[in-house]
């Protein structure tokens, strides 16, 4: 029996993350900064509408802390 394909998901290396907010600005449906300016997720499993904004967030992250897993 084959496994169903995994939904695309995003992860952040919080050792690298500086919580500068670029990802929140580019993909606000996925990322947000909490009241203490720490990066949080609205969700980690992504739907099709999230993919392009998250790709832009990955490309724009100054510390390369974001990874998008698409398969």
GROMACS elastic network, one bead per residue, 0.5 to 0.9 nm:
[ bonds ]
;  ai    aj funct       b0    kb
    2     5     6  0.89778   500
    3     6     6  0.83919   500
    5    71     6  0.73935   500
    6     9     6  0.83912   500
    6    70     6  0.82828   500
    6    71     6  0.65300   500
    7    45     6  0.61521   500
    7    46     6  0.65338   500
    7    47     6  0.74337   500
    7    69     6  0.86705   500
    7    70     6  0.73037   500
    7    71     6  0.73533   500
    8    44     6  0.84645   500
    8    45     6  0.58995   500
    8    46     6  0.53669   500
    8    47     6  0.72098   500
    8    48     6  0.86186   500
    8    51     6  0.80832   500
    8    68     6  0.73200   500
    8    69     6  0.55033   500
    8    71     6  0.62178   500
    9    43     6  0.87330   500
    9    44     6  0.53402   500
    9    46     6  0.54098   500
    9    47     6  0.87393   500
    9    67     6  0.85157   500
    9    68     6  0.60425   500
    9    69     6  0.53063   500
    9    70     6  0.66518   500
    9    71     6  0.87427   500
   10    30     6  0.88763   500
   10    43     6  0.86447   500
   10    44     6  0.53313   500
   10    45     6  0.67529   500
   10    46     6  0.74770   500
   10    54     6  0.80249   500
   10    66     6  0.71025   500
   10    67     6  0.57167   500
   10    69     6  0.60477   500
   10    70     6  0.85644   500
   11    44     6  0.70063   500
   11    65     6  0.83184   500
   11    66     6  0.58971   500
   11    67     6  0.53593   500
   11    68     6  0.66410   500
   11    69     6  0.80701   500
   12    15     6  0.86708   500
   12    16     6  0.82874   500
   12    17     6  0.72664   500
   12    64     6  0.89535   500
   12    65     6  0.54060   500
   12    67     6  0.62581   500
   12    68     6  0.89082   500
   13    16     6  0.55966   500
   13    17     6  0.62624   500
   13    64     6  0.85067   500
   13    66     6  0.64892   500
   13    67     6  0.81176   500
   14    18     6  0.79269   500
   14    19     6  0.88603   500
   14    39     6  0.84786   500
   14    65     6  0.70109   500
   14    66     6  0.89422   500
   15    18     6  0.83937   500
   15    65     6  0.80204   500
   16    63     6  0.60550   500
   16    64     6  0.74468   500
   16    65     6  0.53800   500
   17    20     6  0.79669   500
   17    39     6  0.80131   500
   17    61     6  0.86552   500
   17    62     6  0.88097   500
   17    63     6  0.64716   500
   17    64     6  0.80202   500
   17    65     6  0.54488   500
   17    66     6  0.81386   500
   18    21     6  0.84637   500
   18    38     6  0.83492   500
   18    39     6  0.84652   500
   18    62     6  0.87329   500
   18    63     6  0.75001   500
   18    65     6  0.86869   500
   19    22     6  0.81707   500
   19    23     6  0.86865   500
   19    33     6  0.71859   500
   19    37     6  0.65194   500
   19    38     6  0.57198   500
   19    39     6  0.54397   500
   20    23     6  0.80414   500
   20    24     6  0.87062   500
   20    33     6  0.87703   500
   20    37     6  0.83227   500
   20    38     6  0.89269   500
   20    39     6  0.85125   500
   20    61     6  0.87547   500
   20    62     6  0.87272   500
   21    24     6  0.50325   500
   21    25     6  0.62486   500
   21    26     6  0.86883   500
   21    31     6  0.85367   500
   21    32     6  0.75554   500
   21    33     6  0.68568   500
   21    37     6  0.85073   500
   21    39     6  0.76938   500
   22    25     6  0.50853   500
   22    26     6  0.62120   500
   22    27     6  0.84802   500
   22    57     6  0.67927   500
   22    60     6  0.71073   500
   22    61     6  0.67273   500
   22    62     6  0.86325   500
   23    26     6  0.50835   500
   23    27     6  0.57128   500
   23    28     6  0.74071   500
   23    30     6  0.85234   500
   23    31     6  0.63771   500
   23    32     6  0.79853   500
   23    53     6  0.85676   500
   23    54     6  0.75195   500
   23    56     6  0.80816   500
   23    58     6  0.75342   500
   23    60     6  0.75642   500
   23    61     6  0.68667   500
   23    66     6  0.87385   500
   24    27     6  0.52695   500
   24    29     6  0.80527   500
   24    30     6  0.74211   500
   24    32     6  0.51021   500
   24    33     6  0.71235   500
   24    39     6  0.83274   500
   24    57     6  0.80162   500
   25    28     6  0.58514   500
   25    31     6  0.83343   500
   25    32     6  0.84328   500
   25    57     6  0.83762   500
   26    29     6  0.89892   500
   26    31     6  0.86990   500
   26    53     6  0.57549   500
   26    54     6  0.72447   500
   26    56     6  0.67212   500
   26    57     6  0.57360   500
   26    60     6  0.88066   500
   27    30     6  0.56008   500
   27    31     6  0.61435   500
   27    32     6  0.86080   500
   27    50     6  0.72686   500
   27    52     6  0.86289   500
   27    54     6  0.57190   500
   27    55     6  0.89513   500
   27    56     6  0.80512   500
   27    57     6  0.66534   500
   28    31     6  0.52423   500
   28    32     6  0.63004   500
   28    42     6  0.83590   500
   28    53     6  0.85257   500
   29    32     6  0.80787   500
   29    41     6  0.85634   500
   29    42     6  0.64886   500
   29    43     6  0.78602   500
   29    50     6  0.73386   500
   29    53     6  0.89495   500
   30    40     6  0.85288   500
   30    41     6  0.56084   500
   30    43     6  0.54772   500
   30    44     6  0.70024   500
   30    45     6  0.89781   500
   30    46     6  0.80367   500
   30    50     6  0.73415   500
   30    53     6  0.88992   500
   30    54     6  0.77795   500
   31    39     6  0.69118   500
   31    40     6  0.58536   500
   31    42     6  0.58533   500
   31    43     6  0.76611   500
   31    44     6  0.88799   500
   32    37     6  0.87243   500
   32    38     6  0.82019   500
   32    39     6  0.58236   500
   32    40     6  0.53192   500
   32    41     6  0.61380   500
   32    42     6  0.70301   500
   33    36     6  0.75172   500
   33    38     6  0.51917   500
   33    40     6  0.58244   500
   33    41     6  0.84785   500
   34    37     6  0.50855   500
   34    38     6  0.54209   500
   34    39     6  0.64638   500
   34    40     6  0.65920   500
   35    38     6  0.74851   500
   36    39     6  0.89582   500
   40    43     6  0.87952   500
   41    44     6  0.64310   500
   43    46     6  0.71639   500
   46    49     6  0.79058   500
   46    50     6  0.57715   500
   46    51     6  0.68701   500
   47    50     6  0.55069   500
   47    51     6  0.68875   500
   48    51     6  0.55202   500
   48    52     6  0.80568   500
   49    52     6  0.70159   500
   49    53     6  0.79070   500
   50    53     6  0.56867   500
   50    54     6  0.60808   500
   50    55     6  0.85976   500
   51    54     6  0.52072   500
   51    55     6  0.60457   500
   51    56     6  0.86968   500
   51    68     6  0.85511   500
   51    70     6  0.86131   500
   52    56     6  0.63156   500
   52    57     6  0.86523   500
   53    56     6  0.51378   500
   53    57     6  0.62555   500
   53    58     6  0.87159   500
   54    58     6  0.60827   500
   54    59     6  0.85474   500
   54    66     6  0.88694   500
   54    68     6  0.73632   500
   55    58     6  0.50824   500
   55    59     6  0.62354   500
   55    60     6  0.85872   500
   55    67     6  0.89550   500
   55    68     6  0.71893   500
   56    59     6  0.50975   500
   56    60     6  0.60337   500
   56    61     6  0.85554   500
   57    60     6  0.50599   500
   57    61     6  0.59499   500
   57    66     6  0.76775   500
   58    61     6  0.54746   500
   58    62     6  0.89855   500
   58    64     6  0.69406   500
   58    65     6  0.78048   500
   58    66     6  0.53646   500
   58    67     6  0.65228   500
   58    68     6  0.72317   500
   59    62     6  0.83765   500
   59    64     6  0.77673   500
   59    66     6  0.86615   500
   60    63     6  0.88165   500
   60    64     6  0.80244   500
   61    64     6  0.52210   500
   61    65     6  0.66823   500
   61    66     6  0.69828   500
   62    65     6  0.79485   500
   63    66     6  0.83612   500
   64    67     6  0.79241   500
